[in-house]
Amino acid sequence: MRWEAQRVDAEQPALLSLSGFIRSVRTPEFEGVTFHEVRAKSVLNRVPAASSMPFAWTVNPYRGCAHACTYCFARNSHTYLDLDAGRDFDSQVIVKVNAAEVLAKQVRGPRWRREHVAMGTNTDPYQRAEGRYELMPGIIRALADSGTPLSILTKGTVLARDIPLLTAAAKQVPVGLGVSLALLDRDLQRSLEPGTPSPQARLDLVRRLADAGLSCGVFIAPVLPWLTDASEHLDELLRQIAAAGASGVTVLALHLRPGTREWFMRWLASEHPGRVAGYRRIYGRGSYADKRYRAWLAARVGPLLRRHGLDGPRGRAVAGVPGDEEAVWPEGSLPEGAPVAPVNQEQLTLL
């Protein structure tokens, strides 16, 4: 059935007033997902000056993401559209159909300073719908042709389509590529991030990028307490990442911002109810994991990075907030309020 025939007659009232709204589209190929097409006036987003991010600008051709990652930190951004941070984020996707055209005009302007532009910082630019809308080729060309450095972080293997284009762009400007891969367990992956490509498909993407001569880092993010932070799991994950030819690794603990926190904790209560009390203690003071857990994770990952040749400039064990790596839990200590749910003895000692 053709995409053009899939217009939805009853668009959501909140989106009818959205600036530049064109139409809403559904298709059997994306069961349960509605795409709301809009024409954007601007697609360059300035990062707040107070941010610690290593880039000043972002581009997000999509809002919302059919990857449906339970832990996605960007969920609360959907509430700005009077949509919810849970199911709506997964199923009501805003598509800026003219993103490449608008960006090309913006970066040709006399005021553009050719500062680094990052993509994949809010929602994934290579989520599966990119295979239909094909927004990224025009975006990459606009940035490269204007002399603008760019970076992309994705879970989406649709990026493989653009390897020739990225190879050409890398001859014009610095190009940074990152693949997000936090786990290998297929059952957990299907439960946590049901719309994403398999872990092995993402490892193959890293391999293909490396074979093409493109530098590609891997973000082991997020690491989930008790679910994906076991030494054995991290060791095997890093082994496979190194074998795929990753140019570097960054390890980040889960953080739970408003909107994400509620959605993730609902999933946790359903799938792993014995872990709820522990998570409430680790995340009881805000969005980030307790500083002691983050430091413990960094200490655990460090030797594994060295084992697989991913230390030094190729790997970082960041505990979730830059600058916290130096904090270390006293050996054998048990913090006040430590979770008492059954865990392995090594974790029980530290947590």
N, C-alpha and C positions, 0 to 999 in steps of 0.2 A: 504494500500500500504506500502510495507516494506521500512524502513529508508534506507537500503543499496542501494535501487534502485533509490534514489533521488539525485544522484550526479548532480551538475550543470556543464555543459560543458564549459560555458563562464564565468570563474571566473573574478572578478574585477582585472584589471592590477596592481593596487596598492598592492593587496594581493598576487599576484603570486610571488613577490619578498620578501614576508614576510618570515623571517627565520623559518624553520620548517614547512612550509605550506604543508598540505596533500591534502585536497579537500574542495570543497564547497558543502553544502547539503541544499536542500529545501524539505519540506514535507507539505501535505495539513493540517496536524495538527497545523502547525504554518504558517498560510497564510500570505504572505508578508514578511516573515523573512528568511534570508539566514544565515546558520551557517558555518563559515569558521574554519575548524579543523586544528590545528597546534600541533606540538610536541615542547614543551618548553625545553630549556636547564636549566632554573632556574625558580622557582616560588616564592621564598622568596624575598620580596622587603623591603629594609631598609627605614624607615621613616627618612627624613632629621633631623639632630640634632637640627636645629632651631625650629622644629615644637613643638607645645604645646600639641600634642597628647599624651595620657597616655600609649602608646605602641611604641615599636621600630621597629616592623616588621608587614608586611601584606602579605596575600596571596589572589590573585584574579584569580580564575579558568576561569572566563569569562571576556571579554572586550566588552562593549556594553551591552544593557539590553532591553529585550522585554517588561519589565514593562512599558516602554515609558512614564515615569513620566516627565511632561513638565518642571518641576523645577529642575531636577536632576543635582547636582553640578558637576558630573563627565563627563558631555557631551564633554567638550573641549578636554579630553584625546583621543577622537577618531580622532582628527585632526592630531595626531602624526602618524597615519596610512594613511594619505591622504584621510580620509573619513570625512564627515561633522559632525558637532555637533548636527544637527537636526535629520532629518529622518534617516540618516545612523546609528546614535547611537541606534535608536530603532529597526532597521531592519537588520543590518549587525553585527552579533555577533561572536566574536572570541572565540573559545573553545579550551582550553589547555587540550587535551584529555589524556595526560600522567601526569597531574598535581600531582596526588597522588603518582605515582611511583617516580617522580623526587623529590618531597618533602620528601618522606621517606628516600631517599639517603642523602639529604641535612641535615636533622635533626639527622641522625646517625653519621655525621661527627665529628671528634674530636674537631673542632673549634666551634661547635654550643654550645651556652651558655644557651639554654633553656629559652630564653626571650619570653615574651608574644607576641603571634601572633594574629592579628585581621583580621577578614573577614567581608565583606560587607561594607568596607570603601570606595570602588570605585564603583563597580557594584555588584548587588545582587547575592550571591552564590546560592541562592535558587529561582532564577527566574525559570519560568515554564520548561525550557529546562533541568533543573537538574533532572527532573523526567525521562528523557530519558538517559542522559549521566551518571548520578549517580557518579559524581566526589567527592562529599562531604564525603561519608562514608570512603573512603580511606584516604582522607585528615585528617579527625577527628582521625582516628586510628593512622596515622603516628605521629600526634602531641601528642596524649595521650600516646602512647607507648614509645615515646622518653622523656616523662616527661615535655612537653612544655605546659604552660598555653595557653588557647585560648579563643577567644570571637567571637561571630557571631551577626551581625545586619542584619535583613531581613524584607521584606514585604511578603515573600513567604511562603505559607502554606505547600509547599513540605517538609519543615523542620519537620513536624509532622512524616514523615516516619522514621526519624532518632532519635526519642525520646528515644528508648531503647539504642541506641548507645551512645547518649549524656549522658544518665543516668550512663552508665558504665564508660564513659570517666571522668565524674565528680568525680568518686571514685579514679581516678588516678592523676588528675591535676585540678586546678581551671578552671571552665568553666563559662563564662559570656554569657548570651543570651539577645538579645534585639529585640523587634518588633517595626517597624516604623508604626505609625498610627496617622495621622494628622487631620482626619475629619470623620464625620459620614454620611454626605449627599451623597447619592448614585449617584445623577445626577452630582454633582460636582466631585466626585471621578471618574466617567466614563470619564469625560471631561479632568481632570487633569492628571490622572494616569490610562489610559484605560487598560493596561495589568496586573494590580494588582488584587489580590483577594479582595473580598468585605471587608469593615470595620468589619462586623460581623464575617466573616471567620477569620480575624486576631485576633479579641477578643477571638474567640473560641480557636485559637492556644495558646494564652496566658494562657487561662484556662487549656488547656491540659498540658502545660508545668508545671504549678503550681500544678496540680493534680499529676504529676509524681515526684513531689518533687524538681523540677528544678527552680532556681531563674531566673525570666525573667522580665527585665525592659521594659518600653515602651517609645519610643521617639515620642513626639508630635512635629513632624518636617516635613516640615516647617509650621509655622503659617503664614498665608497670610493676610496682612493688608486689612481690610474691608470685606474679604471673609470668613475667619475662625477665626477671633480674637474677636468675640462678646462674652460677658460674658456668655450668655445662652448656646452657643455652647460649649465653653470650660468647663463649669460646667457639662453639660451632658456627654461630652466625658470623663472627669475625673471620673465621677460617674461610668460609665461603665467599665473603666479601673480598678478602684479599685475593683469593683464587680468581675472582671475576675481573681483577685488575683495577679496583677502585684507587683513585688518586689520593684519597684521604677519608677519614671517618670522624664524625662528631657524634658523641653520645649524650643524650638529653633525657632527664627524668620527666615523667608526666607532670604537666601542670594543669590545673582545673580552674579556668576563669568562670565567672558567672555565665549562666546559660549552658556552657559545657559541663560544669560541675553537676548540675541537676540531671542532665541527660545521661552522663556517664554513671553517676551513682545509682540511677534507676536500673541501668544495665547490670551493674555490679551486684545489686541486691537480687536481681533475677537469676544471674548466671553463677555468681560466687558469693552467696550471702554470708559465708563465714569470714569473708575479708572486709566486710563493711566497717566494722568497728575499728579495725586497723587503719583503714584509709581515712576515717574521720579523725584519727589521732595524727596521722602523718600530714594531712591537709587541713588541720583544724584552725590554723592561723591565717589562712589566705589561699591564694591561687597556687603558690609553689609548695612543693614538698618541704617538709621540715629540713632545715639546713644540715642537720646531722645525717639524715638519710642521703641527701645529695652528696655530701662528702664521702660517706661510706660507699656509695655507688662509684664515685670517681676513683676511690682507692681500689675498688674491685676491678674496674675496667683497665686501669693503668698497666698492670702486668700482662693482661691479655692483648692489649695493643702491641706491647713489645714482643710478645710471643709470635705474633703474626706479621711483624714488620710494619706495623701501622702507627708506630709511635713517632715522636718528633713532629716534623711539619706535616706528616700524613695523618695524624690522628689526634683527637682531643677528647678527653673525658670531662666534659662540662657537666656540672651537677644540676643544671637547670636554671641557674642565674649566673651570668658571668661574674667572676671575681670570688666565687665561693670555693674554688678548688682547694684553697689552702687549709680550709677547716677540716679537721680530722677527728673522728670519734675516738676516745680512749679505748685501747684494746680491751675487749672483754666487758665493756660497760653495757649497761642496760638502761636506756633513757626512761625517765618517769613516764608512766602511761604506755609503755611498750605493749604492742598487741600480744594477746595470749592465744590467738587461734593457732592450731597446729601448723608449724612450718618446719623446715629442716633445721637441724641443730646449729649449723653455721649461721643461718639467718637469725635464729632465736637469740644467739649470743650478741649479735650486733644490733638487732632491732628491738 
